[in-house]
Amino acid sequence: ILTGLFLAMHYTSDIATAFSSIAHICRDVNYGWLIRNMHANGASFFFICIYLHIGRGLYYGSYLYKETWNIGVILLLLTMMTAFVGYVL
């Protein structure tokens, strides 16, 4: 989240200037390329942790606790939707 805030300070979401703002972040902002890569790799690592957590829940039979499992599925879907919006930006 912290890297996303740093990126948002320099990002422009206008259709005409979105790509140039990414180029500006990578080329002109001090360590902008590093912040962008940390943001992308951090998001990937976060989803790896989520999938490992789901796998552990399946292995130990946590799906038998319906309410807890359903809340986890809802959180997974919300996380995936948030990641999609971040990817589209």
ChimeraX attribute file (.defattr): number of C-alpha atoms within 10 A of each C-alpha:
attribute: neighborCount
match mode: 1-to-1
recipient: residues
	/A:1	9
	/A:2	9
	/A:3	16
	/A:4	15
	/A:5	11
	/A:6	15
	/A:7	20
	/A:8	12
	/A:9	9
	/A:10	14
	/A:11	20
	/A:12	16
	/A:13	13
	/A:14	10
	/A:15	7
	/A:16	9
	/A:17	12
	/A:18	14
	/A:19	14
	/A:20	12
	/A:21	18
	/A:22	19
	/A:23	15
	/A:24	15
	/A:25	23
	/A:26	17
	/A:27	12
	/A:28	12
	/A:29	14
	/A:30	10
	/A:31	12
	/A:32	20
	/A:33	18
	/A:34	14
	/A:35	19
	/A:36	18
	/A:37	14
	/A:38	14
	/A:39	19
	/A:40	16
	/A:41	12
	/A:42	14
	/A:43	15
	/A:44	13
	/A:45	12
	/A:46	13
	/A:47	16
	/A:48	12
	/A:49	12
	/A:50	14
	/A:51	13
	/A:52	12
	/A:53	12
	/A:54	18
	/A:55	13
	/A:56	12
	/A:57	14
	/A:58	13
	/A:59	10
	/A:60	10
	/A:61	10
	/A:62	14
	/A:63	15
	/A:64	11
	/A:65	9
	/A:66	10
	/A:67	10
	/A:68	11
	/A:69	16
	/A:70	12
	/A:71	11
	/A:72	14
	/A:73	13
	/A:74	11
	/A:75	12
	/A:76	16
	/A:77	12
	/A:78	12
	/A:79	15
	/A:80	13
	/A:81	12
	/A:82	12
	/A:83	15
	/A:84	11
	/A:85	10
	/A:86	12
	/A:87	9
	/A:88	7
	/A:89	11
